[in-house]
Each structure stands twice: as structure tokens, then as C-alpha cells.
Amino acid sequence: MFKKILIANRGEIALRIIRTCKEMGIKTVAVYSVTDAESIHVKFADEAVCIGPAPSSESYLKISNIIAAAEITNADAIHPGYGFLSENAKFSKICEEHDIKFIGASSDMISKMGDKATAKLTMKAAGVPCVPGSDGIIKDFEECKKTAKSTGYPVMLKATAGGGGKGMRAVWNESELKDAWDAARHESKAAFGNDDMYMEKLIQEPRHIEIQIIGDSNGKACHLSERDCSIQRRHQKLTEEVPSPFMTDELREKMGEAAVKASEFIKYEGAGTVEFLVDKNRNFYFMEMNTRIQVEHPITEQVINFDLIREQILVAAGVKISGKNYFPQLHSIECRINAEDPFNNFRPSPGKITNLHLPGGHGVRLDTHVYAGYTIPSNYDSMIAKLITTAQTREEAISKMKRALNEFIIEGVKTTIPFHRQLMDNPKYIKGNYTTKFMEDFEIESN
């Protein structure tokens, strides 16, 4: 087992990893930027190293600084959390070259699955259902036109290096295609330094349902059931739940089998998710694979009583998994609490928290790194907490969430708590009647 793990991240996920390491008797090293010197993950770790100024490019994304921090503290492993360098093949490779275990996928695996066009071809070979569309990267606009015609409109152009909705354009007919092609490539080049595109049939009224998987170094994989991540705004998730209210036992079994098949086909090691789009007729199609722990992993932990971070560490240390698949015994919902103003187009709201009261009680979990007096920086993602409620039924989980949201007081900055309160009262949400288009029709009522 590892003696010391450096956490190459910040905020609540860094604190989450530190807690599990402490329970396992593993020493921890926090890294932090100048602006994060007072962050709680820095205080809770056994050691802490400043790795640069506030901009991510000069700190949390600066591979040389992180490797140096690991070497001077004699860390024998690095946990990247999510975001930042968690799916960076170069970082994984450099860790390997420096004899530091990267707690995540290998550089080869990240490269294969990080390129979405290549990943789709791989999944086709594995026999996993894929959305109809191009066979890999589209070489030019003429091929784009031919592919759109053969696929049938509407289609979706996607950046192969994309994420977070960047480099994506829905196209409903041929007259829109050229403008969409140019705009998507320009956006992708600016965001990722890569303008390669691929195309898929646009699945209408879809659900975004992901399957949590774990694979070990022997090529064995298992799944830990699904999460429904369909409530999104601009392709950014707002709330998630497990089990999905749209799921049936038969569909869960089929999707779980497909996810395990995909993982074992590529001999995947570590925690990851196989992401699917599910249409209104419950046909499912591979979308992408995330080769890291997900933001929403706590709801899976809650319904199967399982520590996913612990399992990541064990697998990275060479421990074999049982191979047993897990199914939800309870219902769990997560609301992402962001420092944003939901009444002003979700504008970021950095600043100092002047007053804070945290919710609690049976079935309430809160993953956060903030405290009264903490200043939320403007340099990073605006998520400041994850509020999770768990109960015997979905109705009870919603009731707990409503109660917990009403207890949750954050003053000094704007947050998305008022949005989530309204969501929990929405008739369509209460009935489980939602798709990825839900937010297009959702109107936030002013205070």
C-alpha cells in the first residue's frame, strides 16, 4: 500500500480524498496556489506545498511543479481527483516515468478514450451500441456534408477533444451546416487547440445516464449501477440521482452489461464512467467514457454503502476487485451548489462568505470545503458544495432535499440554492419526467 499520496487538486474533492487516506493510514500532501493558501484542504493534509500563483495554468495545471512537489515530499502516488489533470495522458505518463503511481487510468487508456472519435470506434469494436454517425474524424466539409446526408438530419457536430459543451453544434438541415461546421471548429480550436470534428445523429428527448465502473490491473471490471445526469444547463450538470426514475430492471441489466463489456474490452484500470444517451424508447447509445472519478460519485456511494475513493486507491495498489456488480438499495439525489446568481443567468459570484449554516440530520451528506470567512476565488470552477440526500424512496429523498436546502444558509455571495429549491417543487421533476432539454423550458421565478 502507498505510504504517502499527493492530491493534485483543490476544494471539496481534495478534502474528500484526504479523508479516505486518513482512514486508510496513508499520509497526504496537499498542493495549493497562492490564492488557496487558506483553503481547508491545505490545513487538513499532513503536508502542503505551494505550486504557483492563482491561474490554473501556473499552478494546478503546471505538471512540472506538481511532480516537483511529489518528489520533495517523497510521495509515492498522486491522486488527481476530477478536472485539472485527471484525464491528461501526458501527466499520467510523466508520473510513470518518475516512478510515481498515478491513481487513475494509464496514459494509453486516457489517450484512447479521451479522443471521442477514437473511443466511439473502439466501442463499436467492443459491440457496445453507438450513436449512428461518422466513422471517426471528418477530414473536410465535403465529407461533413456527405456524412450528414447519410446519417439523416438532425445531426450533432462534436469536437473530438471536447468537453463541457464546447465545440458542439446541433444542425437541423443542410442550410445550417456550413455555419455550424465553421463555428464548432473555431470554438474547439480556441478551447482545446484541436479543431477535429466528428458527427452523430442528434438523439431527441434524450436522457444522460452513466454507468459507474471499476476495473483492476487484471482486466476484470464490475459496475456499480447508474446515475441520471439529465438535468443540465449548457451541458453542465446541475443535479443527479440514482436510481434513474426512467430506468427499468431490464434496461439497468443491459446497460450494466454493456459498460462492463466496454471496460473489459480495453482492460480499463481504475474508477470511470461509461456515458450513454437513452432515447424515449429506452434505446441506449455510447456517448463517451470518463477516465476519472466523477463529481457526482457520492450518490453512488450512498445507495450501495461503498467508498469509491478507497476502491480507486486499492486498485491502483494492485488489489483485485471482487467482480461483483452492485445495485441501488436506496435513493439518493445530489444538488451542486455553485457560487452563481440563478436570477442573473447564473453569473459567477465570487467573494467572501460572511455567514454560513450547514444542513444536517438523517440522510443528509454535505461535501464542501467552505467555511464562514472563506473567500471564494474567481479563478476556478464555481462549485462550492455538493448536497446529497438519501432515503428509502425517491419521494423521501426529495422531501429531505427540500428540508436541507431550506436549512442551508450562505451569505455574502449568491448561490444556486434558490434554483434547487424551485427544482424540487417542479411537478415534472417530482414525477421524474425530464430529459437533457429540461432547463430549456424551466423558468426561475424571482424572489
Secondary structure, 3 states (H helix, E strand, C coil): CCCEEEECCCHHHHHHHHHHHHHCCCEEEEEEEHHHCCCHHHHHCCEEEEEECCCHHHCCCCHHHHHHHHHHCCCCEEECCCCCCCCCHHHHHHHHHCCCEECCCCHHHHHHHHCHHHHHHHHHHHCCCECCECCCCECCHHHHHHHHHHHCCCEEEEECCCCCCCCEEEECCHHHHHHHHHHHHHHHHHHHCCCCEEEEECCCCCEEEEEEEEECCCCCEEEEEEEEEEEEECCEEEEEEECCCCCCHHHHHHHHHHHHHHHHHCCCCEEEEEEEEECCCCCEEEEEEECCCCCCHHHHHHHHCCCHHHHHHHHHCCCCCCCCCCCCCCEEEEEEEECEECCCCCEECCEECCEEECCCCCCEEEEECCCCCCEECCCCCCEEEEEEEEECCHHHHHHHHHHHHHHCEEECCCCCHHHHHHHHCCHHHHCCCCCCCHHHHCCCCCC
